[in-house]
Amino acid sequence: MSEKKILCSFVVSLSIVSLVPVSSAANPVDFNAKIATAGNETYTTDLKNVSYFNNDVTFQFVEISGGGTEEYSLSLPTGFTYQSYNTAGNTCANFSLLNASNGNYRFSLNGSAGCLAKTEFTYRVTPTAIPWNTSLSLLSKSGSDWSIAAVLSMGITSSNSITKAATADLNANGYIDAYILSFATTAGVNASTLSWITVAWVTVSAATASGSEWIIPFTDNILGTGYTPQIGGTFDGIVLTNTSVNETDGARPRVMTIAGSTTNTGSITIGTGALIMSLSEPLSPSSAGSFSLKLGIGTIAGTMTLTGNLNTLIFTPTSPLIAGTYTFTNTTGATDWPAGSNAVSQIFPNLLVTDITPPTNGSILINNGATTTTSQTVSLTLGASDNIGVATMMVSDSPAFIGAAWEPYATAKVNWSLASSALGVQTVYVRFRDLALNISPSYSDDITIVAPPPSGGGGGGWWGGGGGWGGGGWSLSPDNCPSGDFSGNLYDTICGTPTSGTGMTNTGTVTATGTVPMPIAPWIPVWFTSPSDLSSGTLDAKYFPTLAEARKYLLSRISHPSIVKLINSYGDKLAIADDSYFLSVDKDLYIGYNRIINAYVLLFLRVQDAVSGNRSESVRSDGRASVGIVMSGVALAKNFLDRYVIRDYIPEKNITLYRTKNPLLVKPIAALERKVIAKFDALLKNGNISRDEYESSVQAYDDFILHLMIYRDYGKSALSKDRALAAIKIFTATYAKNITVHSEPVIDGR
C-alpha cells in the first residue's frame, strides 16, 4: 500500500495506535531474597550458602494486583527469627499483616486491579538452624484452598560463608578492577589466608577489609564493566568458584569515547552530524532517553538510539549542529542491562563544534544586474549566507583584492566608483568572511560603460503592454537612491521606506521608534497566533512563518519514531523551493499554502493524540479535515510550476522549455523561443559553447519566462522583474556569441 493510502487509512480510523508497542503485563507474583542493598539492590530466587551465624535475610514480595481480596503465607523452619517488615512502595489499599512469628509470615490485601502490592520482611538465621538445602514455598489462598504461588531455593550451612560477590570499578574508568566479597560473619576471617586466588585468570595475593566486606583488587583495563570475571581458589578456607557464590554486577557502566575521543579530556571536538559514543557495557533499551545534548540552556532536537548490542549510543540531530560549545548530560539516570542499577553518573567534557565552512551563496549585482551604465558611479547589491553568520566582506575592482580591506557585511553599497570612467567592461569583485574567519570564494559582476543616448528612450518592451524583443525592453533605469532604495520597487523613482502601521493592537514587539514593521507583502500578516489555538476551524490563521518552523514545532512536541518518520516524509513532500519568493508575489498561493502548513501540523498533533489513547470525536474530526488538505498540498508541491507556466519537454534536445499561459504573449514568446533556441543550437553544433553552457543558457531563458509571467500576471512585483532581468543577462550573453564554423565536426560541444 502506498504511503498516502496508509496515512489516510490510519488517520481516518485512528488505527495508528496499533503501530505503537504496548508493554506486556508484569509477572503477577514476584518473590525473591535480597542479596544486595542501597545503590546496588540485587535479588535472587536461588540463595546459596546462607550461614547460620546470625545472618539476616530479607525477602521481597511484589505483585500487580488483579483486584479483590488476596492472602499469602510463608512458613519458615526452626532457626529463623522474625525481625521486621515494611510496605514501602505499596499502593494497594487495606494491606494487613496477619502473622509475623518466627515460623510464619502471613498477610492479606484488598486492592483495585493494577495496584502494586509490595512488602519486604527480614528473618535472622540463628545457630539453632539445621543445615539444609531445600525450597521455601509462598502459598496463596483462593477460597479455602491454598496453592503454591512462588518458590525460593535456599541453602543453610553451619560454617562461615560468602553471601555475595560483586564486581567493582573503584576508579570509575569503565573497567572492573576489584572483586568484593561479603561474609556471613567477619569474625575470624583472615585476609592473609588467600590460597592461590585468581581473578580474571590473574593471580592475586592481597585483600583489604572494608566493614563486613573484603576487597580483592586485580589488574585494571582487563574487563569492561558488565562482565563477571572468572574466580578460583580459597579464601580463609572457603572455596571460591563462580557457581558457589551469589554474584552481582556492582560496576557502573560508563561512556568511554565520544566521537572517537576518550571522555577524560577537558573538551572534545565533534562534527556537525551524528554523534557516536561507545559504552563500557550494554545499557537497558529505555536508557537512550536519559541523555540530552544542549547548546547553552537550549536542548538540541534529535534522537538518541542504542545500537548493536546496546553498547553504542548515537545522537542524530534534527539539523546539523552549528558552531558552539555543547554539554552532554545524563538527565534521568540510565541503567545497565540486565542488572538495572543506576548508572552513568560521570561528568562529561564540553563538546566543541568548530566552524570550517566558509560563507556560501555569495552574489554581487551592479545596478541590480543592469548590463550597461553611462556613469562611473554605480550601486552594488551584495549577499551571502553562512551557518553561523556572515561578519565582514571585501569589495574591490581587482581580482587579487589589491589594496582592499575587510569591512562590516552589508547587502548594499551605494555610490561605488568603478575603476575607470572609460567606455567598456568594468568588473567588481567581492568575498565574504564569517565569524570564524572562514573566507568564501570571490564573486564578481561586470557592467559595460556606454555613451549616454542622445535623447529619449524606448518603449515598454515585455514590462509594458506590448511584447517585443526590441523597443528598449531590456534597458530599464534603476532608481537613483544615494542612501539605498527602501521602496520595495527598484524602478519606481521612489527611495523612501513604506508607511509603517502604528495603530495595530496585535500582541508582539514594537520597534523602538514606536512603529510596527510591515510585512514583505500586504497579504502576509506581521504577527502570528500561538499554535495552542490550532484546530480544524482555524486553519486560515497564521501560526507558522514557514514550513520549516512548522516541522520544528512538531518535532519539539512528538518523539515517537513512527510519527517522526511520517512528519519528516510529508514535510519533504510539501516543501516548495524558494517559497518565500512565490508567497510574496502570489496572494492566492500564500492563503492556500498557509492552510496546508496548518493542516500538516494539526494532522500529526491529532495522530499523537490517538497514539496517547485520545480517540475523541474532536480528534477524529480534526484528523479527517486535515488529511485531505495535506494530500492536496503534496500534489501542489509536486507540480508547483504548472501554476505559472506550461512546461514542455523536448526529447530530441533533452531540454524542458517554459511557455506562457498569457494569451496576449503566446505569439511573441513563441517567436522569441524559436530565435533564441535556434541560436543556441547553432552555437552548440559548431562547438562555440559546451553542452553545460547550452543547458545553463536554456535554464536562464526558462527562468526569464517564469519570472516574466509572474510579473505580468501576479501584480508586477519588482522582485519578479529583478529576477527576470538577472536571467536575461545570463542567456543574452550566450546569445551574443558569434557562430564560428570549425573545419572538423565537433561532438557534443564539450
N, C-alpha and C positions, 0 to 999 in steps of 0.2 A: 504494500500500500504506500502511496506517496506521502511525503511529509505533510503536504497540505491536507490530505484526507485524514491523516492521523490526528492533526491538530484540530480540525473541525469536529471529528468524532468525539475526542475526549473532552473538548470544551463544552460541546452541546450536552453530553451526558455526564460530564464531570467525572468520568471514569479514570482520570489521571491518578486518582488515589491508588489504583492498582499498580502503578509504577513505583510507588514508594515502599521500601522494605518495611515490613511490620515485625516487631520484635516478638519472638516466641515467648510463651508463658514460662515463668521461672519454675524450678522444681518445687512442688508444693511443700515438701518436708526436707530440711537440711539439718543433719545432726552431726556435730564434729567436736573434736577436742582441740583446744588452742595450744599451740606449741611455741608461739612467739607473740609478743605483745608490743605495745607502744607503736612506733612508726613503722614496724615491720610485722604486722599481725599475720600469722600463718596458721592454718587449720589442717587437720588430718582426720581420716577415719581409720587409720592404722597406727596406733600409738605403741611404740616399741620400747622395751626395757625400762619401764617405769619403776624406779627404785622405791622401796618402802621406807626410806629414811625421811619420813615426814615430808614427802613430796606432794605439792599441791597440783591438782589437775582441774582445769576449768573447761566445762562443757558448754557448748552453744547450740541452742535450738532456734531455727528460723523457718517461718512458713508464710507463704502468701495465702491468706485465709480464703476458703471458699464460701464463708458466711455461715452463721449459725453457731450452735454450741459445740465445742470440741474439748476433749480431755486426753491428757497424755500422762504416762507413768514410766519411771526408770527405776529398776531395782538394782542395788549395789551389794557386793559381797561383804563379808566381815573384814574389818580393817580400813574401811572408808568412813571418814568422819566429816559430817556436813560443816561447811564454813560460812558461806554467804551466797546471796543471789542478787541479780538486778534485772530490770526490764528496759534498759536504755535503748531507745530506738523503736520500742513497741508502739504501734498505732492502733491496735485493736482494743476496743472497749471491753471492760469487765474482765480483765486478766485477774485470775485468782490463784494464789499459791495454796494448794490443798494439803500438802505434806512436805516437810523438809527435814526428815530424820536421817540418822546415819545410814539406814538401809534403803531409804526410798525418797525419790523426789517426784512430786505429783502436782500437776497444775491444770487449769482449765481456762477457757476464754470464750467469749460470745461476741464476735465482731461482724462487721459488714463484709461482703465479698470484696476481696482485693486489699484488705488492710494487712499490715505487716505484724505478724505475731513473733515476738522475739524475747528470749530470756537467756541469761548466762548464769551458771551456778558452779560453785567450786567445792570440791571434796579433797581432803588430805588423806594420802595413802600412808598409814602408820605402820610401825614394825609388827603390829599384830596381824597384818595382812598375810595371806598364804600365797607364796609364789605360784603363778599360773599364767597360762596363755589361753585366752578364751575371748568371747564376744559379749558385749553389753547390748541388750535389745531394748529399744524405746518402743513402748506399746501405745496404741491409740484405741480409744473406746468408741464403738458405734452401737448405740442402744445399750444392751447389757453385755455385748461381746467385745473382747479385746483381741487385737491383731498387731503383728509386728509392723511398725512404721519405718524404722531405720535400725541399722546395725553398726556398731563401732567395735573394732578389734583392739584388744589391749593386752599387753604382756607385763606382768609384775615380777620383779626379781628382788632377791634378798641382798644382792651385792650392790655396790655403788654403780651408777650407770650414767651414760651421757644422754641427756634428754633432748638435746638439739645440737646440730652442727650447721653453722651458717657461713656463707661466703661473705667477704667484706672487701671494700675498696677504700682502704684507710686514707690514702692521699687524694681520693676523688679525681683520678686521672683517666677513668674509664676502663681500668684493668684490675682484676682481682689480685690482691696482694696478701690476703690473710684468710685463715680458716679459724673460726671461733667456736669453741666447744663449751657447752653448758652442762654441768654435772648435777646429778640429783642432790648431792651434798658436797660441799667443798672440804669437809673435814677429812684430813689425812691425805688429800690429793697432793702429789709431789711432782712438780713440773720437771724435776731433774731426771725422772724415770721415763724419759722418752726412749723407746726402743725401735730404732731404725724406722722412724715415721717418714713416709714420703707423701708429698702433696704435689699433684700435677707432675708426677714422676721425678720430682726433685727431693732429695733427702734434706730434712730439716733437723735441727738439733737444739732449738731453743723455743721456749714458750713463756708468755708473760701473763700474770694474773691480773684480772680486772673485775673486781667484785666477785660474783659467783661464776665468772667466765674465764677461760684461758684462751689467749690469742696465740695462734701458731702462724708466724709470718713465713712467706715464701717469696720466691723471685717475682718481681713486678714485670709487667709487659709480656706475660706468657699467655694468659687467658683473659678475654674481654669479659665484662660483666654479663650476666645471664647464663654463664657456663658453670657447671659444677665440676670441680677438679677431682681427679682420681685420688683417693686417700687409702693408705695402708699402714700397718704397723701396730704398735701397742703403746698406750698412754696410761701409765700407772696401773698396769695390769689389765686394762680394758682393751680388747681387740677392736681396731678401727677398720671398718670397711664401708663402702658406700651403701650397702644394704642393711648394715647393723645400726644405723643411726637415723634419726628423723632430720633430714637435710632440708634446708630452705635457702632461697636466694636472698641474701641480705645486702647485695651490692646494687647501688642505684645505677640506672643507665645514664649515659652522657652523650651529648653531641660532640663528636670527635673532630670533625672537619666541617668547615663552611666554605663552599666554592673551592674545595681542594686545599684550603689552608687550615692549619691547626688553630684551635679556638683559644689558645692561651696567650695570644698576642694582643697588643693594645688596640689594633684595628685591622680589618681585613678589607681589601679591595675586591668588589664583586662586579659582575656585569649588569646589564640592564634587563636581561631576560630572566629565565627560570633560575631559581636559587636552590642549589643541591647541597644537602647536609647528610653526612654519614653518622650513624649512631653506633654505640658500642654494643647494643643488643636490640632485639625487636621490641617495639612498643605495641601497646594494645591498639587495635584499629581506631578506636574513638579518640585517641590521643592527638591525632592530627589537628583537631580543632582547638587544642590547648595553646597553640603558638600564635604569635602575631608579629607583624613587621610594621614599624612606624617610621614616619619621617616627621621629626618634631613631635607634636602631640597627635598628629593625624594618622589613623590606621590605613595602611595600604590595602586596597581592594585586590583580592586574588584568592587562590585556593591552595590549601595545604593538603598534600597527599602522602601516604606511606606506600612505598612500592616494594617489589621484590619480596623478600621475607620479612618485611616490616621494619627493616633497619636502614632504610634510606628515606629521608624526609625531603620532599620537593615543594617549594613555594613557587607558584606560577602567577605572576601579577596580571591583573586585568589589562593593563597597558604597560609598555616599557618604563622601567624606573628612570627618573630624572636624576641629574647630578645632585648629590647631597649626602648627609650623614644619617644613616638609618640605625634604629635599635631593634634587636630581635629579642623577644621575651617569651617565657613560658608562663602564660597568664592564668591557667586554671589547674595546673598540676597534671602533667602527662604521667601515665603509668606504664610499667613494663609489662611484657607478655611472656608467660601467662600469670606470673606471680601477682601483678596488680598492686604493687607497693607504690607509694608516692615517689615521683621520680623527676629527674632533670631539673634540679634546683640551682644549677650553676648560673653564674653571671656571664653574659655573653659580651664579646668585644663589639665596638662600633663597626658598622659595615659601611664602607665608602663606595659611592658610585662616582667615578671621575668622568668628566665630560671630555671626550676626544672627538666629538662630532662638530665640524665647523658649520656655520650658517649655510643654509641651502635656499633654493628657490629665489636666488638673487635676481634683480632686474633693474634696469635703468631705461628710462624713456626721455628723449629730448623733445621738448614742446609736445608732450603727450603722444609721442610716436609720429609726429609730422616728418615727412621726407625732405622738405625744403624749408628754408627760412631766408629772410632778407636782412637779418640782423645778427651781429656777433653775440649779442646778449640773448640768452635763452633761459628757459626754466627746466629743471630736472625733476622727474618723478622717480623715486627710488623705493626699493622694498626687498626684504629678505625675511626668512623665518629661521628659528633655532629652537632646540629642545629646552634650553634654559634662558634664552633671551639674547637678542642682538644688542650689543653695547655700543660699538663705535663703527665708523666707516671711514674710508679713504677715497677721495674723488680726485681724478687727475686727467689731464689731456695726454699724459704719457703712459704707454702700456707698461713701462717699468716703474711707474709712480714716482718718478724722479722729482724731488722737492716737495712731495705731498706729505701731509701729516694726518694722524688719526683725529677724528672729531666725533662728537656725540651723534648717535644714529638718529636720522630723521628721514621722513618719507618724501620730503620735498626740499629743493634748493632753488630759490628764485634768483634772477639776475646773475646767472652763471655766465662768465665771459669765455667764449671759445678761444682756442689758442691763436687763431688768426682771423682777420676780417676778410681775407682774400676769398674769392669765389672758389667753390669746390667742396669736397667732402671733408667734414670735421668729425672726429671721434672723441667721445668722453668715456672714461673707464671708472669703475668703482669696485671695491672689495669690502667685505664686512668682517667684523670680529665680534665674538661672543664674550660672555663674562669670564669664560675660562681661557680667553686669549687664543682660541682657535680661529684661524683665518680662512675665509672662504676663497674659492677661485675668483678670478676677476670677471666682471661682466661689462659689456660695452654696448653703446648705441651710436649710430652716426647720423648725421644730417648734412644736407648739401646747402651751402650758402649760394643763393641765386640773386641776380639783379632784380630790384623791385619792378613790377609790371608798370607800364606807362600810365594806366588808369583802369578803372572799372574792375569787374570781377565776373565770374562765371555764373551759370545757372544753378539750380538746386541739386542736380545730379540725383543720386539714389536717395539722398536725405529729404529732398523736396517731393513735389507731387509727380515729377517725371521719373524716368528710369533709364538713363543713358550712361554709356561708358565715359563719354567726354563731357563737355559743357561745364567743366570746373567741379565735377562731382567729388574729386579727391582733395581739392585744395580748400581746406577749412582753416580759418584763423582762430587759434585759441585766445581766450580772454587774456588781456594784459593785466595781471594782478601782482604787483611787486611784493605784497605780503602773503601771497598764496590765495588760491581760489577756493572759497568755502561755500559756494552757492549750490553745489551739487550738480551743476551743468557747466562743463568747461568751455562751452561755446555760446553762452547766453549774454555776454558782455556785462555780467554781474559778478562781483567779487565777494560781497558781504555774506555773513552767516545767515542761515534761515531764522525765521522768527521762532523764539523759544516759548513753549507753553508756560504760563505762570499760574493758571487757575485750577490746576489738576488737584484732585483730592485723594488720588491713589496713595496707598502707603508705600514708602520707599525712600531712598536717599535723594535729597535735593542738593544741587550743587551750591558751592559757597556763594555764588552770585545770586542765589535765590531763584534760579531758573531750572526747569526740568528739561533734560536732554531729549531732543526729538528723535524718533526712530529713523532707520535708514529708508523706510518707505512709509507713507502716511497710513497705510492699512495694517502695519505691524505695530502692535502696542508696545509701549516702553516697559510697562510693568507686567508681571505675570503672577498668577494665583498659586497658592500653596497646593501641592498635589493631594493633600488630605481631602480636598473637596471634589476630587475627580470621580465621576460616575457617568453612566450612560446618558444622563440628562445634561451633562456639562461639557460634552466633547468639543464644543466650539470655542471654549475659553482658552486662553494662552497659559499653559502650565510650564512648558519647557522651550527654551530658545532654540534648541537644535535636537535632532535625533540622538546625537552622541550624549547629550545631557540626559535625555530620557532613558537611554540604555544604562548610563552610570547610576541613575536613581534606582532602576530596577535591581541592578547587581548589588547595590547597598542594602536592599531590603530582602533579597532572596538568595539563598545559598544552596538549595537542593540541586544536585548535579544535573538531573534530567531537565529541570525547568531552566537552569542556567544555559544548558546547551541550546534549548529552543529560543531563549532570549537572544543569544548571540547569532543564531542562524537566521532568525527573522529580522534582527537588526541589520544584518548584512544585506538581506533581500530588499529591505525598504530604503537603503541608502541611495541617495542621488548625488552624484559628483557635482561639486561646486554649487550646492543647493542654496547657499546664502545669496548668490547672484540671481538665480532664477526666481527665488521667493521675493526679492526686492524689486523685480520688474513685472511680475505676473501676480496680480491680486488674487485671481481665482485659484491659482496654484497654491498660494500661501494658505488660503482658507481650507482647501481640501487637504493639503499636506499636514497642516496643524491638527486637523481632525484625525488623520491617520496616526500621527505620533501619539496623540492622547489615547486612541483606541489600542495601540500597541502596548502602552503602559497598563491600561485598565485590564486588558486581556490577561496579562501574566500576573497581575495582582490578584485577580479572581481565581486563576489557576492555583496560586499559592494558598488562597483561602480554602479551595476544595481539598488540596493535599492536607491541610491542617484540620479537616473534618467539617468545615463550614459549607453546607450544601443548601443554604437558604435560597429562597426564590430570588432575592435581590442579587445574590452571587450568580445564579443561573441567568438571570435577565441581563446583567452586565456582560457576562461571557458571550451570550448569543448576539448581543448588539455589537460587541467589539470585534468578534472574529471575522464577520463579513467585511468590515471596514479594513481590517488588516490585510485580508486577501486582495481586496481591490487596490490597496497600496502596493502590494507586491507586483501586481500587473502594471500599475502606473510606472513604478521604478524601472521595470524590465524594458518597457517600450517608451521611455520618457521623451526622447527627442521627437517622436511622432507627433507630439503636441504642437510642434513649431514648424517642422519641415517634413517633406517627403524624402525618404531615404531609398535610393535606387542602387542596387548592387550591379556593377558592370563586370560580368565574369571574364570576358576576353581581356580586360585590362586589370582585373583583380583589384578594383577600387570601388568605393562607395561614394556616390555623389548626392549632395543635398539639393533639393529643389523646392521652390516656393509653393506655398498654398494660397498666396495672394493672387487673385485672378488678374489684377492690374499689372502684375510684374512677370507673369508667366512668359510672355514673348520676349521681352528684353533680357530676362535672366537666361532663357534658353539660348539666345544669340550670344550672350556673354560666355556661357558654358562652352559652346562649340568653339568659340575663338580661343579661349584660354586652354582648354584641354587639347585642341589641335596643336597649339604651340608647344605645350609640354610634351606631347607625343613625339613631335619632330625633334625636340632637344634630346629626348631620351634615345630615340632611334639613331641619331648621329653621334651619340657619346658625349654630348655637351654637358649633360647632367647625369648623375648616378641614379640608380633605382631608388635609393634612400631619399635623394633630393627630390625626385619625382613625387614620391609618396608624401613627403612633408609639404611640398607645394600644393598638392591636391587637398591635403588636410587643411592648410591655411585657407584655400579657396572655400572649402566646406564651412570653416569657422566664419568666414565673411558672410556667407549666405545665411547661416544660422542666426548670427547676431543682427544682420540686416533685417531679417524677418521679425525678430523680437522687437527691434527698434520701430519698424513700420506698424506692427500690429498690436504692440503692447505698451503704448504710451510714450514713444520716442524718448526713452531713457538715455541720458548722457553716457551712462556706463556701457550700454549696448553699442553706442556709437564709438566709444573708445576702443572696445574690443574689435569691432568691425574694422576700424582704421588700422589697428595693430596687425590684423590678419592681412589686410590689403598690402601693407608694407612688405610682408614676407613673400606672398605669391607674385606680386608685381616685380619684385627683384629678380625672380626666376624668369618671368615673362619678358623682362627687358634684355635677357641674354641673347646674343647673336647665334644663329644656327650656322655651324661650321661643318661642312661635309668632309668626312675623313676618306682617305684613299682606300682604306680597308674597312670592312664591316666591323662594327663594334657589337659585342654580345652583351645584352642586358645593361649596358651603360655603366657598369661598375669599374 
